[in-house]
Amino acid sequence: MDLDEALANNYKGVPVLRVFGWKPYCISLGYNQNPEDINSSLCLSEGIDVVRRPTGGRAILHAEELTYSVVLNSDGKGVHEIYKEISMALLGGLQVLGANVEFAKTQPDFGNLYKTKSSIPCFTSSARHEIEFEGRKLVGSAQRRYDDIVLQHGSILIGDFHKRLPDFLSEGLEPRIKDIIRKEIESKTVTLNGIMSREISFDEAAHSIKIGFEREYNISFKEIKVEALCP
C-alpha cells in the first residue's frame, strides 16, 4: 500500500499497472475506517497483518486473491469515467480467462449503508461498474486522486479465505451482526475458482488481466518485478 501511494506521489508520466499477492495474509482498512472494527490482537496471534489503505472503502481480508493497482494521469477525466475505463480493462481480462462476468448495474446509498455495523466488510455490497458474476461480487475497487494523478486499486477474489473476515472483527461486535456479515459474504461474493470450477493460479489471473489492459488502452507493457517486504 505504501508503494502504491509512493507511485502516485512521484508520478513520472508513465502509467503503471501493478499486480501482487500477500504474504502474510492481511486485513486492509479504508482510509477513514475505524480500526476498532478489527480484533487486532486475534489478527496478531493468527499471523494476519492489519494495514490502512490510502483509498476509501471498507475492510478487506487479502488472502487468496490478485490485488491490482493502477496509477495514471486523469487527463481531465472524472472519477466515474476513469473508474469505468479501468473496470472495462478488468472485465476484458477476466473474460479472456473465460469468466462470464459483467458490471453491477446498481449501487446502494453508501452514506447510509456505512452507518450500519454490517457494512464493515467491503465485499458485502457492489458499486456501479464493479464486476460481478450472476449478481455476486468478484472484484472490489477503490480510487483516490492526488491532484491530477489517479490511484485505483482493488481485489480480485480467487479462493475462499476472504470469507473468514468475520472471525477477525471486533470482540465488541454482537454475534448476531457477525452472523449477518458471514451470511452476506457467503451469498454476495464469488471467486474465480468457483466461476471456473477449477483452481486458478495467480500467474494465470495476472496474465489475463495484463491482456485486458493492453487491449482496452491499446498499449504494450514493459514488465518489472518488484518485491516489497513489510518491515
C-alpha positions in Angstrom: 0.0 0.0 0.0 2.9 2.4 0.7 4.3 1.6 -2.7 1.0 2.4 -4.4 1.0 5.8 -2.7 4.6 6.4 -3.5 4.0 5.7 -7.2 1.1 8.2 -7.1 3.1 10.9 -5.2 6.1 10.5 -7.5 4.4 10.0 -10.8 6.9 10.2 -13.7 4.4 10.5 -16.6 4.3 6.7 -17.3 1.1 4.9 -16.3 1.7 1.8 -14.0 -0.4 -1.4 -13.6 0.8 -3.4 -10.6 -0.4 -6.9 -9.6 0.6 -8.5 -6.3 -0.4 -11.0 -3.6 0.0 -11.1 0.2 2.4 -12.9 2.5 1.4 -13.0 5.2 -2.3 -12.5 4.7 -3.6 -9.1 5.7 -6.7 -7.1 6.5 -6.7 -3.6 5.0 -9.0 -0.9 6.3 -10.4 2.0 4.3 -8.8 5.4 4.7 -11.4 6.6 7.2 -12.4 3.3 8.7 -12.4 2.8 12.5 -9.5 0.5 13.4 -11.6 -0.8 16.3 -13.7 -2.6 13.8 -11.0 -5.3 13.8 -9.8 -7.6 16.6 -6.1 -6.7 16.2 -4.9 -9.0 19.0 -6.5 -12.0 17.3 -5.0 -10.9 14.0 -1.6 -10.8 15.6 -2.0 -14.3 17.1 -3.2 -15.7 13.8 -0.4 -14.1 11.8 -2.7 -11.7 9.9 -1.3 -8.2 9.3 -3.5 -5.1 9.5 -2.9 -2.0 7.4 -4.7 1.1 6.4 -5.2 1.8 2.7 -4.7 5.2 1.1 -8.1 4.8 -0.6 -11.5 4.6 1.0 -14.0 1.8 1.2 -14.3 -0.9 3.9 -12.3 -3.8 5.3 -10.9 -6.5 3.1 -9.1 -9.7 4.1 -6.4 -10.0 1.4 -5.6 -13.7 1.1 -6.4 -15.9 -1.9 -6.7 -13.1 -4.4 -4.9 -11.0 -7.0 -4.6 -7.4 -6.0 -4.2 -4.8 -8.7 -3.2 -1.1 -8.6 -3.3 1.5 -11.4 -1.5 4.8 -11.3 -2.1 7.3 -14.2 -2.8 10.9 -15.1 -6.5 11.7 -15.2 -6.1 13.9 -18.3 -9.1 15.9 -17.1 -11.4 12.8 -16.9 -13.8 12.5 -13.9 -13.7 9.8 -11.2 -16.5 7.8 -12.7 -15.0 7.9 -16.2 -11.6 6.6 -15.0 -13.3 4.0 -12.9 -15.3 2.7 -15.8 -12.2 2.6 -18.1 -10.3 0.5 -15.6 -13.3 -1.7 -14.9 -13.6 -2.3 -18.7 -10.0 -3.4 -18.8 -10.5 -5.8 -15.8 -13.7 -7.1 -17.3 -12.0 -7.8 -20.6 -9.1 -9.6 -18.9 -11.4 -11.8 -16.8 -13.3 -12.7 -20.0 -10.0 -13.7 -21.6 -9.7 -16.1 -18.7 -13.1 -17.5 -19.6 -15.1 -15.9 -16.7 -18.6 -14.8 -17.9 -18.6 -11.7 -15.7 -20.5 -8.4 -16.0 -20.8 -5.0 -14.4 -23.0 -4.3 -11.4 -26.0 -2.3 -12.7 -27.0 -0.6 -9.4 -25.4 0.5 -6.2 -26.6 1.2 -2.6 -26.7 4.5 -0.8 -23.2 4.2 0.7 -23.7 7.2 3.0 -26.5 5.4 4.8 -25.0 1.9 4.4 -21.8 2.8 6.1 -23.7 3.8 9.2 -24.7 0.2 9.8 -22.4 -2.3 11.7 -23.0 -4.9 9.0 -21.3 -2.7 6.4 -17.8 -3.2 7.9 -16.6 -5.6 5.0 -16.1 -4.3 1.5 -17.4 -7.4 -0.2 -21.0 -7.3 1.1 -22.0 -4.6 -1.4 -21.2 -3.6 -5.0 -20.8 -0.1 -6.6 -21.8 0.6 -10.1 -19.2 -0.8 -12.6 -17.8 -3.2 -10.1 -17.6 -6.7 -11.5 -20.0 -9.5 -10.7 -20.9 -13.0 -11.7 -24.6 -13.8 -11.6 -25.2 -10.9 -9.2 -22.3 -11.9 -6.8 -19.3 -9.6 -6.3 -15.9 -10.8 -7.7 -13.9 -7.5 -7.7 -13.8 -4.7 -5.1 -12.1 -1.5 -6.1 -11.4 2.0 -4.7 -10.0 5.2 -6.1 -8.1 8.3 -4.8 -7.0 11.5 -6.5 -3.6 13.2 -5.9 -4.4 16.4 -7.9 -4.4 15.1 -11.5 -3.0 11.7 -10.6 -5.3 8.7 -10.0 -4.6 5.8 -7.8 -7.1 3.0 -8.1 -6.6 -0.5 -6.6 -8.7 -3.5 -5.9 -9.0 -7.2 -5.1 -10.0 -10.0 -7.5 -11.1 -13.0 -5.5 -9.5 -16.3 -6.4 -10.2 -18.6 -3.4 -12.4 -18.6 -0.4 -10.2 -17.4 2.5 -11.7 -13.9 2.4 -14.9 -15.5 3.9 -13.0 -15.7 7.3 -13.1 -11.9 7.7 -16.0 -12.1 10.3 -13.7 -14.2 12.5 -11.4 -11.2 12.9 -13.9 -8.5 13.6 -14.1 -6.6 16.9 -14.9 -8.7 20.0 -17.4 -5.9 20.9 -19.5 -6.6 17.8 -22.6 -8.6 18.5 -22.5 -12.3 17.5 -25.8 -11.6 15.6 -24.2 -9.0 13.5 -21.2 -11.2 12.8 -23.6 -13.9 11.7 -25.3 -11.5 9.3 -22.0 -10.4 7.8 -20.9 -14.1 7.5 -24.1 -14.9 5.6 -23.8 -11.8 3.4 -20.2 -12.6 2.4 -21.2 -16.2 1.6 -24.2 -15.1 -0.5 -22.9 -12.0 -2.1 -19.3 -12.9 -3.2 -17.9 -15.3 -5.8 -14.4 -16.4 -6.6 -12.6 -17.2 -9.9 -12.2 -20.8 -8.7 -15.9 -21.0 -8.2 -16.8 -19.4 -11.5 -14.4 -21.6 -13.5 -14.9 -24.8 -11.4 -11.1 -25.3 -11.2 -8.1 -23.9 -9.5 -7.0 -20.6 -11.0 -3.3 -19.7 -10.3 -2.2 -16.2 -9.5 0.0 -16.1 -12.6 -2.9 -17.2 -14.9 -5.1 -14.5 -13.5 -2.3 -11.9 -13.8 -1.6 -12.7 -17.4 -5.3 -12.4 -18.3 -5.6 -9.0 -16.5 -2.5 -7.8 -18.4 -4.1 -8.7 -21.7 -7.3 -6.9 -20.7 -5.5 -3.6 -20.0 -3.4 -3.9 -23.2 -6.5 -4.3 -25.3 -8.5 -1.6 -23.5 -5.8 1.0 -23.6 -4.1 -0.2 -26.9 -0.7 -0.5 -25.1 2.1 -3.0 -24.6 3.5 -3.2 -21.1 7.1 -3.2 -20.1 7.3 -5.7 -17.2 9.2 -5.0 -14.0 9.2 -7.3 -11.0 9.4 -5.7 -7.5 9.5 -7.5 -4.2 8.0 -5.3 -1.4 8.7 -6.5 2.1 6.9 -5.5 5.2 9.2 -4.1 8.0 
